[in-house]
Amino acid sequence: MTAVTLVKAKDGSVLKCKALGHAGFAESGKDIVCSAVTVLMRTAIQVLSDTSGIEFDTDTSTRGLLTFMVETKKSDPILQERISTIGDFLQKGFESLSEEFPENVTFELKLED
């Protein structure tokens, strides 16, 4: 099972996202659920890395773990909107996956100040 935790600020911007474990829907290399989790995470990371003004760290040190933490250095409304959109993208994507494949993906949303 893949456990996904998304941490968002109260303004909706993503602060952290962590996916841990393997979905177990199919054998390695053929698991569509695991692929979906990976695509959501990697797309968010790519958008973040292509956006100036955002600093983030990723951790892929363990097989079956993908996590990132976001930090902004400036208060820019356009930048905040972009980070909020990424948070919405991840939330909707992981909610949908966990509803469609409840035996393979769990999703937890946390809100922080």
ABEGO torsion letter per residue (X at the ends): XBBBBBBBBAAGBBABBBBBEBAGABBBGABAAAAAAAAAAAAAAAAAAABBGBBBBBBAABBGBBBBBBBBABBBAAAAAAAAAAAAAAAAAAAAAAAABAAABBBBBBBBX
